Amino acid sequence: MKKTFVILAASALAGCASLGVGGFKQPIVNFNDLQVEGVGTKGGTVDVVLSVYNPNGYRLDATQLTYRLLVDTTAVGDGTYNTTFTVQSGDSAIVRLPVSLSYTGLAAAAKQLREKGSVNYRVLGNMTVATPVGNFTQPYDRTGRFSTLSGMTH
């Protein structure tokens, strides 16, 4: 009887472990767009538009997304997005991250656009998701190029 209980307990623990970190597939974050929302007396505002894909067999509730935007190698804005959003199993969700840019950041981007006709960008951070098997925080890091003539390329 005791041996049977030990075998059952070990099997149950092994099953739970397979649902944990090993059974969790990292969401795929893609950079979709960068939209200039406005320029004011203190700087400008852009929306970084990300697509978050859920490859898991269950829904993910994103509870926090941190982000940092770089133009070439110059950090121009960062923040934390604390609005919860849900990504269904096998589906994607679009997330718009507002980034306030200083004139220093805008000047660096404008200079590159003037000289080269395009700017390299990078958006990176961490995403925290709640799942049926626990909470996970995963990094993401995407790069691309913005051109005044062709728009976004990744």
Stockholm file with secondary structure:
# STOCKHOLM 1.0

chainA/1-154         MKKTFVILAASALAGCASLGVGGFKQPIVNFNDLQVEGVGTKGGTVDVVLSVYNPNGYRLDATQLTYRLLVDTTAVGDGTYNTTFTVQSGDSAIVRLPVSLSYTGLAAAAKQLREKGSVNYRVLGNMTVATPVGNFTQPYDRTGRFSTLSGMTH
#=GR chainA/1-154 SS CHHHHHHHHHHHHHHHHHHTGGGCCCCEEEEEEEEEEEECSSEEEEEEEEEEECCSSSCEEEEEEEEEEEETTEEEEEEEECCCEEECTTCEEEEEEEEEEEHHHHHHHHHHHHHHSEEEEEEEEEEEEEETTEEEEEEEEEEEEEETTTEEEC
#=GC SS_cons         CHHHHHHHHHHHHHHHHHHTGGGCCCCEEEEEEEEEEEECSSEEEEEEEEEEECCSSSCEEEEEEEEEEEETTEEEEEEEECCCEEECTTCEEEEEEEEEEEHHHHHHHHHHHHHHSEEEEEEEEEEEEEETTEEEEEEEEEEEEEETTTEEEC
//
